[in-house]
Amino acid sequence: MGLDLKKNCRYSLLVPTSMGVRLTPLNGQPVHTSDTFRMHATSAETNVASVVSYLGLPVKVLTAFVKGSPIAQVIKDDLAGRHMDYEGPEISPDGPWGVRHQINIADSGFGLRGPRVYNDRAGEVGRNLKTEDFDLERIFGKEGVQIVHLSGLICSLSEETGKFTLEIARRAKKYGTLISFDLNYRASFWEGREEELRKIFTGIASLSDILVGNEEDFQLSLGLQGPEAGGKGLESKITGFKEMIKRAKTSFPGASVFATTLREVQNANTHYWGAVLSEGDAFYVEEPRGIGVLDRIGGGDGFVGGMLYGILKDWKPEKWLQFGWATGALAATSLTDYGKPADEDQVWSIYSGNARVKR
């Protein structure tokens, strides 16, 4: 068993997502003391896709827009600037009390003051996404997609998006597209919906080729038994993840790749960053080492993007892990929630620890 990439596809990667904007105080200041903010378009799934698009592979985004909204225009221009194709319905705002794009308000933290995140998702337009909005037969059958990446965030936004993402997974499987699923469990999204979402997540995981998540994600999203109680620290996390993956392989035999990141926070600006990947019967470990952090949001997405890029380039699994580690570290140096790699060489320089000037 292994990954079999479909050939002759228009798109290397496709992501369904709900786009919004992030407001970030300048100069690392906390939200509650700030009066000046930077705004940029964001979503977890396009954070992943940015690694692939900036390195030259074709990406498509499926999303929804608020008709006539200046924020929607900002998002469209941003996606185009990231070299991504996009499509999706234009939904009427229905006045000031109707739909809008989500707002993520988050500072970056500094030193021993950790970052704080406040999500304002009331009326989020992406909650209305449904299968009927898109010609999935055209997208998967005629245009062709090599990998579709799904996140637990878009899956759990609403009953409609749960059905939508499950149908995308089914259509992808029908046409030989690989399915990547980052579980991304969020307790606030699951409250009162455990039975509904467990069914959706299990359905997608059973179709997936690549599963990403930490121990909590696998336990709470898919109902897997957690690792045996052990010691503390990163070494224990690595051992626990390996135990978890052995159980996950039994429950989801169609998946051949499992991965997670490892993070230990020394302070807001210095983290110990590592990752673990399993492909087939082999495990690969990137031992945690210190990285500088300008803003931590998007590091995990950056890791997944780099890993998927390595898969799309048909590299060996060890290089998937190494490249993903480095693109995650790159994202942590950016205020945009995603890294913008100039080229592969820049990413490999980060992996090697070479921060010398390049002239």
DOBA-865832 format. One line per 2 residues: their letters; for each residue x, y, z of C-alpha. Coordinates in Angstrom, 1 decimal, always signed. Each point is the difference from the previous one (the first is absolute). Last residue first. Layout:
a = X/Y/Z | ...
This chain:
rk = +23.4/+37.7/-2.0 | -1.2/-2.6/+2.5
vr = +0.3/+1.1/+3.6 | +0.7/-2.8/+2.5
an = -3.0/-1.7/+1.7 | +1.2/-3.5/-0.7
gs = -1.7/-2.3/+2.5 | +0.0/-2.9/-2.5
yi = -3.9/+0.0/-0.1 | -0.1/+3.7/-0.6
sw = +2.5/-0.3/-2.8 | -2.2/-2.8/-1.5
vq = -3.0/+2.4/+0.0 | +2.0/+2.7/-1.7
de = +1.3/-2.4/-2.6 | -3.6/-1.2/-0.8
da = -0.9/+3.5/-1.2 | -1.2/+3.4/+1.3
pk = -2.1/-1.7/+2.6 | -2.9/+2.2/+1.1
gy = -0.9/-1.3/+3.5 | -3.6/+0.0/+1.3
dt = -1.8/+1.7/+2.9 | +0.8/+3.4/-1.6
ls = +2.3/+1.4/+2.7 | +2.9/-2.1/-1.1
ta = +3.0/-1.7/+1.8 | -2.1/-2.8/+1.4
al = -1.0/-0.9/-3.6 | +3.6/-0.8/-0.7
ag = +0.2/-2.4/+2.9 | -3.0/-1.9/-1.5
ta = +1.7/+0.1/-3.4 | +3.1/-1.5/+1.6
wg = -1.7/-2.9/+1.8 | -2.0/-0.7/-3.1
fq = +3.2/-0.2/-2.1 | +1.5/-2.4/+2.5
lw = -3.1/-2.2/+0.3 | -0.6/-0.3/-3.7
ke = +3.8/-0.6/-0.4 | -0.2/-3.1/+2.2
pk = -2.9/-1.2/-2.1 | +2.0/-0.1/-3.3
wd = -0.9/+2.6/-2.5 | -2.8/-0.3/-2.6
kl = -0.2/+3.8/-0.5 | -3.7/-0.1/+1.0
ig = +1.0/-1.9/+3.2 | +2.6/+2.6/+0.8
yl = -2.6/+2.8/-0.6 | -2.4/-1.9/+2.3
mg = +2.6/+0.0/+2.8 | +0.7/+3.7/-0.5
gv = -3.6/+0.9/+0.2 | -0.6/-2.1/+3.0
fg = +2.9/+1.7/+1.9 | -1.3/+3.4/-1.0
dg = -3.4/-0.8/+1.3 | +1.7/-1.0/+3.3
gg = +1.8/+3.3/+0.1 | -3.1/+2.0/-0.9
ir = -0.2/+2.2/+3.1 | +3.4/+0.2/+1.9
dl = +0.9/+3.6/-0.8 | +3.6/+1.3/+0.0
vg = +1.4/-3.3/+1.2 | +3.7/-0.9/+0.0
ig = +0.6/-3.7/-0.1 | +1.6/-2.4/+2.5
rp = +0.3/-3.7/-0.8 | -2.5/-2.9/+0.3
ee = +1.2/-3.3/-1.5 | -1.4/-0.7/-3.4
vy = -1.2/-3.5/+0.2 | -0.8/-2.5/-2.8
fa = -2.0/-3.2/+0.6 | -0.1/-2.9/-2.5
dg = -2.8/-2.6/-0.4 | -1.8/+1.9/-2.8
es = +0.8/+3.6/+0.4 | +0.2/+1.4/+3.5
lv = +0.9/+3.6/+0.7 | +1.1/+1.8/+3.2
ag = +0.8/+3.7/+0.4 | +2.2/+2.4/+1.9
wy = +0.1/+3.6/+1.2 | +1.4/+1.4/+3.2
ht = -1.4/+3.4/+0.3 | +1.5/+3.5/+0.6
na = -1.9/+3.2/-0.5 | -3.1/-0.6/+2.2
nq = +2.1/-1.7/+2.6 | +1.5/-3.4/+0.5
ve = -2.9/-1.6/-1.8 | +0.3/-3.7/-0.8
rl = -1.4/-1.0/-3.4 | -0.2/-3.4/-1.7
tt = -1.8/-0.3/-3.4 | -2.0/-2.9/-1.1
af = -0.1/-2.5/-2.9 | -1.7/-3.1/-1.3
vs = +0.5/-1.4/-3.5 | -1.4/-3.3/-1.4
ag = -3.7/+0.5/+0.6 | -2.4/-2.7/-1.3
pf = +0.5/-2.1/+3.1 | -2.0/+2.5/+2.2
st = -0.8/-1.8/+3.3 | +3.1/-2.2/+0.0
ka = +2.3/+2.7/-1.3 | -1.5/+2.3/+2.7
rk = +1.0/-2.4/+2.8 | +3.6/-0.1/-1.2
im = -0.1/+3.8/-0.4 | -1.0/+0.6/+3.6
ek = +3.0/-2.0/+1.3 | +2.3/+1.9/-2.2
fg = -1.5/+3.3/+1.2 | +0.5/-1.0/+3.6
ti = +3.6/-0.8/-0.5 | +0.6/+3.4/-1.7
ks = -2.0/+1.8/+2.7 | +2.1/-1.8/+2.7
el = +3.2/+1.2/-1.6 | -1.5/+3.5/-0.2
gk = -0.5/+0.3/+3.8 | -1.9/-1.8/+2.7
gg = +0.1/-3.6/+0.9 | -2.6/-2.7/-0.8
ae = -3.6/-0.8/+0.1 | -0.9/-2.5/-2.7
pg = -0.8/+1.6/-3.3 | -3.6/+1.1/-0.9
ql = -2.7/-2.3/-1.2 | -1.5/+1.1/-3.3
gl = -3.3/+1.9/-0.1 | +0.5/+1.6/-3.3
sl = -0.1/+3.7/+0.8 | +0.7/-0.1/+3.7
qf = +2.7/-2.6/+0.1 | +1.6/+0.7/-3.4
de = +0.1/+3.7/+0.6 | +1.2/-0.4/+3.6
en = +2.9/-2.1/-1.1 | +1.1/+2.6/-2.6
gv = -1.3/+0.2/-3.5 | +0.7/-0.7/-3.7
li = -1.5/-2.8/-2.1 | +1.1/-0.8/-3.6
ds = -1.7/-2.5/-2.3 | -3.5/+0.9/+1.2
ls = -3.3/-1.8/-0.8 | -0.5/-1.5/+3.5
ai = +1.1/+3.4/+1.5 | -2.8/+1.7/-1.9
gt = -2.7/-2.3/+1.3 | +1.5/+0.1/+3.5
fi = +0.0/+3.8/+0.0 | -3.6/+0.2/-1.2
kr = -1.3/-2.6/+2.5 | +1.9/+1.5/+2.9
le = -1.5/+3.4/-1.1 | -3.6/-1.0/+0.3
ee = +0.5/-2.0/+3.3 | +2.0/+2.8/+1.6
rg = -2.2/+2.9/-1.0 | -0.9/+1.5/+3.4
ew = +3.4/+1.7/+0.3 | +2.1/-1.1/-3.0
fs = +0.9/+3.5/-1.3 | +1.1/+1.3/+3.4
ar = +2.1/-3.2/+0.6 | +2.1/+0.6/-3.2
yn = +1.5/-3.1/-1.5 | +2.4/+0.8/-2.9
ld = -0.3/-3.4/-1.7 | +2.4/+0.8/-2.9
fs = -1.3/-2.2/-2.9 | +1.9/-0.6/-3.2
il = -1.8/-1.8/-2.8 | +1.7/-1.3/-3.1
tg = -2.0/+0.4/-3.2 | -0.9/-3.3/-1.8
yk = -3.2/+1.2/-1.6 | -2.5/-1.7/+2.3
ka = +2.2/+0.8/+3.1 | -0.2/+3.7/-0.8
rr = -3.8/-0.2/-0.4 | -0.3/-1.7/+3.4
ai = +2.3/+2.5/+1.7 | -2.0/+2.9/-1.6
el = -3.2/-1.6/+1.3 | +1.4/-0.1/+3.5
tf = +1.0/+3.6/-0.3 | -3.4/+1.1/-1.0
kg = -1.9/-2.1/+2.5 | +2.1/+1.6/+2.8
te = -0.3/+3.4/-1.6 | -3.8/-0.1/+0.1
es = -0.2/-1.2/+3.6 | +2.1/+2.9/+1.0
ls = +3.6/+1.1/+0.6 | +1.2/-3.5/+0.8
ci = +1.5/-1.1/-3.3 | +1.5/+3.4/-0.7
lg = +2.0/-0.2/+3.3 | +0.7/-3.7/-0.2
sl = +2.1/+0.7/-3.1 | -0.1/-1.5/-3.4
hv = +2.8/-0.1/-2.6 | -0.7/-1.3/-3.5
iq = +3.0/-1.5/-1.8 | +0.6/-0.7/-3.7
vg = -3.0/+1.9/-1.4 | -1.5/-0.4/-3.5
ek = -1.6/+2.5/-2.3 | -2.4/-2.5/-1.6
gf = -1.1/-2.4/+2.8 | +1.0/+1.8/+3.2
ir = -1.0/+3.5/-0.8 | -2.5/-0.7/-2.7
el = -1.8/-2.7/+2.1 | +0.2/+2.2/+3.0
df = -2.0/+2.8/-1.7 | -0.3/+2.2/+3.0
de = -2.6/+1.8/+2.1 | -2.2/-3.1/+0.1
tk = +2.4/-1.7/+2.4 | -0.6/+2.6/+2.8
ln = +1.7/+3.0/+1.5 | -2.3/+1.9/+2.3
rg = +2.3/+0.1/+3.0 | +2.5/+1.8/-2.2
ve = -2.0/+3.2/+0.3 | +0.8/+0.4/+3.7
ga = -3.1/+1.6/+1.7 | +1.8/+0.0/+3.4
rd = +3.6/-1.1/-0.4 | +1.8/+2.4/+2.4
ny = +3.1/-1.9/+1.1 | +2.2/+1.4/+2.8
vr = +3.6/-1.1/+0.3 | +2.5/+0.8/+2.7
pg = +3.8/-0.2/-0.4 | +2.2/-0.8/+3.0
rl = +1.6/+2.6/+2.1 | +3.3/-1.6/+1.2
gf = +1.8/+1.5/-3.0 | -2.4/+1.6/-2.4
gs = -3.4/-0.9/-1.1 | -1.1/-0.1/-3.7
da = -3.4/+1.7/+0.4 | -3.2/-1.5/-1.3
in = -3.4/+1.2/-1.3 | -1.5/-2.4/-2.6
iq = -2.9/+1.4/-1.8 | -2.3/-2.3/-2.1
hr = -1.4/+1.2/-3.3 | -3.5/+1.2/+0.0
vg = -3.6/-1.2/+0.0 | -3.1/+1.8/+1.1
wp = -0.7/+2.7/+2.7 | +1.3/+3.0/-2.0
gd = -2.2/-0.8/-3.0 | -0.6/-3.3/-1.7
ps = +3.7/-0.5/-0.8 | -0.9/-1.6/-3.4
ie = +2.2/-3.1/-0.6 | +2.4/-0.1/-2.9
pg = +0.7/-3.7/-0.6 | +3.4/-1.5/-0.4
ey = +3.1/-0.1/-2.1 | +3.7/+0.4/+0.5
dm = +3.3/-0.2/-1.8 | +3.1/+0.5/+2.1
hr = +3.1/+2.0/-0.8 | +0.3/+1.4/+3.5
ga = -0.7/+3.5/-1.5 | -3.2/-1.5/-1.4
ld = -1.0/-1.2/+3.4 | +0.7/+3.5/+1.5
dk = -2.0/+1.7/-2.7 | -3.0/-2.3/+0.6
iv = +0.3/+0.6/+3.8 | +0.2/+3.8/-0.3
qa = -3.0/-0.1/-2.4 | -2.0/-2.1/+2.6
ip = +0.9/+2.6/+2.6 | -1.4/+2.7/-2.3
sg = -3.3/-1.9/+0.0 | -2.1/+0.1/-3.1
kv = -1.2/-3.6/+0.4 | +1.5/-1.7/+3.0
fa = +2.3/-2.8/-1.3 | +0.0/-3.7/+0.3
tl = +2.9/-2.5/-0.3 | +1.6/-2.6/-2.3
vk = +3.8/+0.8/-0.4 | +2.1/-1.4/-2.9
vp = +3.8/-0.4/+0.0 | +2.5/-0.4/-2.8
lg = +3.6/-0.7/+1.0 | +2.5/+2.8/-0.1
ly = +1.7/+0.1/+3.4 | -2.2/+2.8/+1.1
sv = -3.1/-2.2/-0.8 | +1.2/-3.0/+2.0
vs = +1.0/+1.8/+3.1 | -3.2/+2.1/-0.2
av = -2.2/-3.0/+0.0 | +0.4/-0.7/+3.7
nt = -0.8/+3.6/+1.0 | -2.9/-0.3/-2.5
ea = -1.5/-2.7/+2.2 | +0.5/+1.8/+3.2
st = -1.7/+3.2/-1.2 | +1.3/+3.6/-0.4
ah = -0.3/+3.4/-1.7 | +2.0/+2.8/+1.6
mr = -0.6/+2.9/+2.3 | +2.6/+1.9/+2.0
ft = -1.2/+1.7/+3.1 | +0.3/+3.4/+1.7
ds = -1.8/+0.9/+3.3 | +1.7/-2.5/+2.3
th = -0.2/-0.6/+3.8 | -2.6/-2.8/-0.1
vp = +1.5/-1.8/-3.0 | +3.5/-0.5/+1.5
qg = +3.0/+1.6/-1.7 | +2.4/-2.0/-2.2
nl = +1.1/+3.1/-2.0 | -3.4/+0.6/-1.7
pt = -3.3/-1.5/+1.2 | -1.3/-2.8/-2.2
lr = -3.4/-0.2/-1.7 | -0.6/-3.2/-2.0
vg = -2.4/-0.3/-2.9 | -2.3/-2.7/-1.2
ms = -0.2/-2.8/-2.4 | -2.0/-3.2/+0.4
tp = +1.8/-2.9/-1.6 | +0.0/-2.8/-2.6
vl = +3.6/-0.7/-1.1 | +1.3/-1.5/-3.2
ls = +3.6/-0.9/-0.8 | +2.0/-1.0/-3.1
yr = -2.6/+1.4/-2.3 | -0.4/-0.5/-3.8
cn = +0.6/-3.7/+0.3 | +2.1/-2.1/-2.4
kk = +1.0/-2.6/+2.6 | -1.6/-1.4/+3.1
ld = +2.3/-0.5/+2.9 | +0.2/-3.5/+1.4
lg = +0.9/+0.1/+3.7 | +0.9/-3.3/+1.6
m = -1.2/-3.5/+0.8
